[in-house]
Amino acid sequence: MSAPHDFGPAARFALYYAPPRESAWWRAGSAWLGRDAESGETLLQPAIDEIDTIDTIGDAGGSLHALTRSPRRYGWHATLVPPFRLAADVTPEALFAAAQAWAQDRAAFEANVEAAMLGRFVALRPADPASETALRDLAAAALRALGSLRAVQTAAEIAKRLEAPLTPRQRAYVAEWGYPYVFDEFRFHMTLSDSLDYPALGAHLVNAWNAKMRAAGALPVCGAAIFVEPEPGAPFVLWQRVPFAKAAA
């Protein structure tokens, strides 16, 4: 992807979980969204049987492409450290080095996951409490390791975050960490759809994904990845993978 010096001051960086490139999980998720965030390739999305028979999908148009506009821009991922601008004295190379140092102390593990509804979205979610806890702990460790590299939020950025209905704890997290859904508020998810108005359509997509991935086994969590939004509104690209140094326990 782009070299570090190509990123301007408005670029935002994020530490995401992304499945290994050679895994069925990466191939399937990228194809589902229609874009490989690492290669930049546009992919042919799978046909979802019977999607055209659902007659209450409004503007979705019966196409998986139309149902995945937002997650396609972000790429196939789960957020560990949400997008942020770098502090004035921090370079992309310094961020990469810090992420590598953090990954030196991390061990690979597997997580049991399944597609489910998360509010009005379809997303890949932990399938058991142990997986939920392991993934939440991973995100918390990443945020603590990299949080000091973030630029101070502008008043406009804070105000935009606070427009959402948030609890007092979530508002405090916005003030300290720039994002409300961290630590105990964190929910691991890999988004598979836009917001859906029709429960029947969401259930159909959940069933289609779970049937497709039934034989894939557990999700391999053996590294993270730095994604970059080069300029506001641009598609996120996977810039650097950050493998965990320790083997699975």
ChimeraX attribute file (.defattr): number of C-alpha atoms within 10 A of each C-alpha:
attribute: neighborCount
match mode: 1-to-1
recipient: residues
	/A:1	12
	/A:2	12
	/A:3	9
	/A:4	12
	/A:5	9
	/A:6	9
	/A:7	17
	/A:8	10
	/A:9	12
	/A:10	13
	/A:11	19
	/A:12	21
	/A:13	25
	/A:14	21
	/A:15	29
	/A:16	25
	/A:17	27
	/A:18	28
	/A:19	22
	/A:20	19
	/A:21	13
	/A:22	8
	/A:23	12
	/A:24	16
	/A:25	20
	/A:26	17
	/A:27	17
	/A:28	18
	/A:29	24
	/A:30	25
	/A:31	19
	/A:32	24
	/A:33	30
	/A:34	24
	/A:35	24
	/A:36	22
	/A:37	25
	/A:38	20
	/A:39	11
	/A:40	14
	/A:41	12
	/A:42	13
	/A:43	14
	/A:44	13
	/A:45	17
	/A:46	14
	/A:47	12
	/A:48	15
	/A:49	10
	/A:50	9
	/A:51	17
	/A:52	12
	/A:53	9
	/A:54	13
	/A:55	11
	/A:56	15
	/A:57	19
	/A:58	11
	/A:59	9
	/A:60	16
	/A:61	14
	/A:62	19
	/A:63	16
	/A:64	20
	/A:65	18
	/A:66	14
	/A:67	22
	/A:68	20
	/A:69	16
	/A:70	16
	/A:71	20
	/A:72	24
	/A:73	18
	/A:74	22
	/A:75	26
	/A:76	32
	/A:77	25
	/A:78	24
	/A:79	22
	/A:80	26
	/A:81	24
	/A:82	20
	/A:83	21
	/A:84	22
	/A:85	19
	/A:86	22
	/A:87	14
	/A:88	11
	/A:89	8
	/A:90	14
	/A:91	15
	/A:92	17
	/A:93	12
	/A:94	13
	/A:95	19
	/A:96	20
	/A:97	13
	/A:98	14
	/A:99	23
	/A:100	19
	/A:101	15
	/A:102	18
	/A:103	21
	/A:104	13
	/A:105	10
	/A:106	20
	/A:107	16
	/A:108	16
	/A:109	19
	/A:110	15
	/A:111	20
	/A:112	16
	/A:113	21
	/A:114	20
	/A:115	24
	/A:116	23
	/A:117	19
	/A:118	15
	/A:119	9
	/A:120	14
	/A:121	18
	/A:122	26
	/A:123	25
	/A:124	23
	/A:125	22
	/A:126	23
	/A:127	15
	/A:128	12
	/A:129	10
	/A:130	12
	/A:131	19
	/A:132	19
	/A:133	16
	/A:134	15
	/A:135	24
	/A:136	20
	/A:137	16
	/A:138	17
	/A:139	25
	/A:140	16
	/A:141	17
	/A:142	20
	/A:143	18
	/A:144	13
	/A:145	16
	/A:146	17
	/A:147	17
	/A:148	13
	/A:149	18
	/A:150	19
	/A:151	16
	/A:152	17
	/A:153	17
	/A:154	9
	/A:155	8
	/A:156	9
	/A:157	12
	/A:158	15
	/A:159	12
	/A:160	10
	/A:161	16
	/A:162	16
	/A:163	8
	/A:164	10
	/A:165	9
	/A:166	14
	/A:167	10
	/A:168	10
	/A:169	12
	/A:170	20
	/A:171	20
	/A:172	14
	/A:173	17
	/A:174	21
	/A:175	15
	/A:176	13
	/A:177	21
	/A:178	23
	/A:179	19
	/A:180	22
	/A:181	18
	/A:182	20
	/A:183	16
	/A:184	12
	/A:185	12
	/A:186	17
	/A:187	20
	/A:188	24
	/A:189	23
	/A:190	22
	/A:191	28
	/A:192	30
	/A:193	25
	/A:194	19
	/A:195	17
	/A:196	18
	/A:197	14
	/A:198	13
	/A:199	14
	/A:200	14
	/A:201	20
	/A:202	23
	/A:203	14
	/A:204	16
	/A:205	24
	/A:206	22
	/A:207	14
	/A:208	16
	/A:209	21
	/A:210	16
	/A:211	11
	/A:212	11
	/A:213	16
	/A:214	10
	/A:215	9
	/A:216	12
	/A:217	13
	/A:218	16
	/A:219	19
	/A:220	17
	/A:221	20
	/A:222	22
	/A:223	22
	/A:224	26
	/A:225	24
	/A:226	23
	/A:227	28
	/A:228	27
	/A:229	23
	/A:230	19
	/A:231	14
	/A:232	10
	/A:233	9
	/A:234	12
	/A:235	20
	/A:236	27
	/A:237	23
	/A:238	27
	/A:239	19
	/A:240	17
	/A:241	21
	/A:242	22
	/A:243	19
	/A:244	22
	/A:245	17
	/A:246	15
	/A:247	10
	/A:248	13
	/A:249	6
